[in-house]
């Protein structure tokens, strides 16, 4: 019996340790194998954003932008998505609801990105035709703050100072041109800052190849800027000895779209579509989690559920990933 006891302990402890190790690995590096969909209303498409308001039990959303010009709010599986806000004063439901014609954008609007201010509850909106707008907690018609952009694609709020950072894809073409055959993108994109106190817009970077969406670090020291067509992410410093300068943080094998802060401090999720521009026979969508030094911490493939489709956003919320695309009729929800 004395000789058998150590063997019994060993045979028991090894699988137990292995189980704990595997469990920890699944929590830390889980590949989000569970999938669900939040379906848009019948005939509606193009959910390019996923934003949430509030925290924990007071959380609402996701809110999303769709092709016909509306901003919709998820009200749970029994209700689904409902109207929340819109960007165009000329918009009518009869003319615009369910519309997928980009030529109607100047009348219906085309919001592409959302960002909530956590204190005021105000929702800031980047619209491809109507520029930067804001709407109150009750929704409705948004108020234009700044117009005159050709193709505004993304925004994020500096939570410490209240400044709003914007991505403008081009000074030449708009979203309608980008979907036409033979379209050739240019390098006139800009990274901008809007000061809500004096209502001034400042150009921080120019000569960028394509838009996407910026992300301000939680501590307000820098902003990550995506260049969709150059396949890279840059870091623009806001404070310190490098303030007001930019450096290349990460080169990618695909086209980065919007960048969003991850739930872990100092980390970000980037929506990447390999083979999107220039178009390859097969587009492979994935989300990559990076840290502030540009180290790739995790890669999650969405190729099965978003087969041959580009994605616009990967938004983390309560341990789940909400994935949006202009080519679908639902938001994908991935969990471990």
C-alpha positions in Angstrom: 0.0 0.0 0.0 2.8 2.4 0.8 4.3 1.9 -2.7 0.9 2.4 -4.4 0.0 5.7 -2.7 2.4 7.9 -4.6 1.2 6.4 -7.9 -2.4 7.2 -7.1 -1.5 10.8 -6.3 0.5 11.2 -9.4 -2.2 9.7 -11.6 -4.8 12.0 -10.1 -2.8 15.2 -10.0 -1.5 15.2 -13.5 -4.9 15.3 -15.3 -6.1 17.8 -12.7 -3.1 20.1 -13.4 -3.6 19.7 -17.1 -7.3 20.5 -16.7 -6.5 23.7 -14.8 -3.9 24.6 -17.4 -6.3 24.1 -20.3 -9.0 26.0 -18.5 -6.7 29.0 -17.9 -5.6 28.9 -21.5 -9.2 28.8 -22.8 -10.0 31.9 -20.6 -6.9 33.8 -21.6 -6.6 32.8 -25.3 -10.1 31.6 -26.1 -11.0 31.6 -29.8 -14.6 32.6 -29.3 -16.0 29.4 -30.6 -19.6 30.1 -29.7 -21.5 32.2 -32.3 -24.9 34.0 -32.3 -26.5 36.6 -34.5 -28.4 39.8 -33.8 -30.6 40.0 -36.9 -31.5 43.4 -38.4 -35.1 44.2 -39.4 -36.3 42.6 -42.6 -34.7 44.1 -45.7 -32.1 46.2 -43.7 -28.3 45.7 -44.1 -24.9 47.0 -43.4 -24.3 47.1 -39.6 -20.8 48.7 -39.6 -20.8 49.7 -36.0 -21.5 48.2 -32.5 -21.5 50.7 -29.6 -22.8 50.4 -26.1 -24.1 52.9 -23.6 -23.7 52.5 -19.8 -22.0 49.8 -17.8 -22.9 46.4 -16.2 -26.6 46.1 -15.4 -27.3 49.6 -16.9 -25.7 48.7 -20.2 -27.8 49.3 -23.4 -27.1 48.1 -26.9 -25.6 47.4 -29.1 -26.4 50.4 -31.2 -25.5 50.1 -34.9 -25.5 52.0 -38.1 -27.2 50.7 -41.2 -27.1 51.3 -45.0 -30.5 53.1 -45.1 -29.3 55.9 -42.8 -30.6 54.9 -39.5 -29.0 54.2 -36.1 -30.7 51.2 -34.5 -30.8 50.0 -30.9 -31.0 46.4 -29.8 -33.8 45.8 -27.4 -33.3 42.2 -26.7 -34.3 39.0 -28.5 -38.0 39.5 -28.0 -38.0 42.9 -29.7 -34.9 43.0 -31.8 -33.6 46.3 -33.3 -35.7 49.4 -33.1 -35.2 53.0 -34.5 -33.0 55.2 -32.3 -31.6 58.1 -34.4 -31.0 59.4 -37.9 -28.6 62.0 -39.4 -30.5 63.6 -42.3 -33.2 66.3 -41.8 -34.6 65.3 -45.3 -34.9 61.7 -44.4 -38.3 60.0 -44.6 -39.1 56.4 -43.7 -41.1 55.9 -46.8 -38.2 56.9 -49.1 -35.3 55.5 -47.1 -36.2 52.5 -44.9 -34.7 49.4 -46.4 -32.8 51.3 -49.0 -29.5 50.0 -50.2 -28.9 52.5 -53.0 -25.8 54.7 -52.1 -27.1 57.4 -54.5 -29.8 58.1 -51.9 -27.2 58.8 -49.3 -27.3 62.6 -49.6 -31.0 62.4 -48.7 -31.1 59.4 -46.3 -27.6 59.7 -44.7 -25.1 57.0 -44.2 -23.7 56.8 -40.6 -20.6 54.7 -40.4 -19.3 55.0 -36.8 -20.6 55.6 -33.3 -19.0 56.7 -30.0 -20.8 57.3 -26.7 -19.6 59.9 -24.1 -19.8 57.9 -20.9 -20.6 60.8 -18.7 -23.1 62.8 -20.8 -24.7 59.9 -22.6 -24.4 61.8 -25.9 -23.9 59.7 -29.0 -21.4 61.1 -31.5 -21.8 59.9 -35.1 -19.6 59.9 -38.2 -21.7 60.1 -41.3 -20.3 59.6 -44.8 -22.4 62.5 -46.1 -23.3 64.7 -43.1 -20.0 64.6 -41.2 -19.8 64.8 -37.5 -23.1 64.8 -35.6 -24.4 64.3 -32.0 -27.7 63.1 -30.6 -29.0 63.1 -27.1 -29.9 60.1 -24.9 -33.5 59.9 -26.4 -32.3 59.7 -30.0 -34.1 61.3 -32.9 -32.6 63.7 -35.4 -28.9 64.2 -34.7 -27.4 67.7 -34.7 -24.6 68.4 -37.2 -21.4 69.7 -35.5 -19.2 69.9 -38.6 -19.9 69.2 -42.2 -18.1 69.5 -45.5 -16.3 66.2 -45.4 -16.1 63.9 -48.5 -16.0 60.6 -46.7 -15.9 60.6 -42.9 -15.5 57.0 -41.7 -14.6 56.8 -38.0 -14.4 58.6 -34.7 -13.5 58.1 -31.0 -13.7 60.3 -27.9 -10.8 61.3 -25.6 -12.4 60.3 -22.3 -10.2 62.7 -20.3 -10.3 65.9 -22.4 -13.5 65.4 -24.5 -11.8 66.0 -27.8 -13.1 63.9 -30.7 -10.8 62.2 -33.2 -11.9 61.6 -36.7 -10.8 59.6 -39.8 -11.6 61.1 -43.2 -10.9 58.7 -46.1 -10.4 61.2 -48.9 -10.6 64.8 -50.1 -11.6 63.6 -53.5 -14.0 60.6 -53.5 -17.0 59.6 -51.4 -18.6 56.4 -50.4 -20.5 56.2 -53.7 -17.2 56.2 -55.7 -15.7 53.5 -53.6 -18.3 50.9 -54.8 -18.0 51.7 -58.5 -16.1 49.3 -60.9 -12.6 50.4 -61.6 -12.4 52.6 -58.6 -8.9 53.7 -57.7 -8.3 55.0 -54.2 -6.0 57.9 -53.4 -3.8 59.1 -50.6 -5.6 62.2 -49.5 -7.0 60.8 -46.2 -6.7 62.7 -43.0 -6.6 62.2 -39.2 -8.5 65.1 -37.5 -9.3 66.5 -34.1 -12.5 68.3 -33.2 -12.5 70.5 -30.1 -16.0 70.7 -28.7 -15.2 73.8 -26.7 -14.2 76.1 -29.6 -15.7 73.9 -32.3 -12.5 73.9 -34.3 -11.2 71.0 -36.5 -7.5 70.5 -36.7 -5.7 68.3 -39.2 -3.2 66.2 -37.4 -2.1 63.9 -40.2 -2.6 64.1 -44.0 -1.7 62.0 -47.0 -3.2 58.8 -45.5 -4.3 55.8 -47.6 -7.9 55.2 -46.7 -9.9 55.5 -43.6 -11.1 53.2 -40.9 -11.6 54.4 -37.3 -9.2 55.7 -34.6 -9.0 54.7 -31.0 -7.8 56.8 -28.1 -6.0 55.1 -25.3 -7.7 54.9 -22.0 -5.1 57.1 -20.4 -5.3 59.7 -23.1 -1.6 59.5 -24.1 -2.0 58.5 -27.7 -4.4 57.6 -30.6 -4.2 54.6 -32.9 -4.9 55.4 -36.5 -5.7 52.8 -39.2 -4.8 53.2 -42.8 -7.0 50.6 -44.6 -5.2 50.7 -47.9 -1.6 50.9 -46.6 -2.3 48.0 -44.3 -0.8 49.6 -41.2 -1.6 51.2 -37.9 0.1 54.3 -36.6 0.4 55.7 -33.1 -0.1 59.5 -32.8 1.2 60.8 -29.5 -0.9 63.3 -27.5 1.4 64.0 -24.6 5.1 63.7 -23.6 8.3 64.3 -25.5 6.7 62.8 -28.7 3.5 64.8 -28.5 2.0 65.8 -31.9 4.2 63.2 -33.8 3.3 59.8 -35.3 5.1 56.5 -35.7 4.2 53.3 -37.5 3.1 50.8 -34.8 2.2 47.8 -36.8 2.2 46.5 -40.4 -0.5 44.0 -41.3 -1.1 41.4 -44.0 -4.7 42.7 -44.4 -6.8 45.9 -44.4 -7.5 47.3 -41.0 -10.8 49.1 -40.5 -12.0 50.4 -37.2 -10.0 50.1 -34.0 -11.7 49.8 -30.6 -10.4 49.8 -27.1 -10.5 46.3 -25.6 -11.7 45.6 -22.1 -8.2 45.0 -20.8 -6.4 48.3 -20.2 -3.8 49.1 -22.9 -5.3 46.7 -25.4 -7.2 47.1 -28.6 -9.3 45.1 -31.1 -8.7 45.7 -34.8 -11.1 44.6 -37.6 -8.9 43.2 -40.4 -9.9 41.8 -43.8 -7.2 40.1 -45.7 -7.7 40.4 -49.4 -10.2 43.2 -49.3 -8.2 45.9 -51.1 -7.1 45.2 -53.7 -9.7 42.5 -54.0 -8.5 39.0 -53.8 -10.5 35.9 -54.9 -11.2 35.2 -51.2 -11.5 37.7 -48.4 -10.5 36.4 -44.9 -11.9 38.4 -42.0 -10.4 38.3 -38.6 -10.0 40.3 -35.4 -6.6 40.9 -33.8 -6.0 42.0 -30.3 -2.9 44.1 -29.8 -1.3 46.0 -27.0 -0.1 49.6 -27.0 3.3 48.5 -28.3 1.8 46.9 -31.4 2.3 43.3 -30.2 -0.3 41.0 -31.6 -1.7 39.1 -28.6 -4.5 37.2 -30.2 -6.0 36.5 -33.6 -9.6 35.3 -34.0 -10.9 34.1 -37.4 -14.4 35.0 -38.5 -14.0 33.2 -41.8 -16.7 30.6 -41.2 -19.6 32.9 -40.3 -18.4 35.9 -42.5 -17.2 33.8 -45.4 -15.6 36.0 -48.1 -16.8 39.2 -46.5 -14.9 42.2 -45.2 -15.6 43.3 -41.6 -15.8 46.8 -40.2 -15.6 46.5 -36.5 -14.8 44.2 -33.6 -16.2 45.6 -30.4 -15.6 43.8 -27.1 -18.3 43.9 -24.4 -18.6 41.7 -21.3 -16.2 39.1 -22.7 -18.0 38.9 -26.1 -17.0 40.1 -29.5 -19.6 42.0 -31.6 -18.6 42.0 -35.3 -20.1 44.3 -37.9 -19.9 44.3 -41.7 -21.4 46.4 -44.5 -22.1 43.1 -46.3 -24.4 41.4 -43.8 -27.9 41.7 -42.3 -26.9 40.9 -38.7 -24.2 41.6 -36.1 -22.2 38.5 -35.2 -21.7 37.8 -31.5 -18.8 35.6 -30.5 -18.2 34.2 -27.0 -16.1 31.6 -25.3 
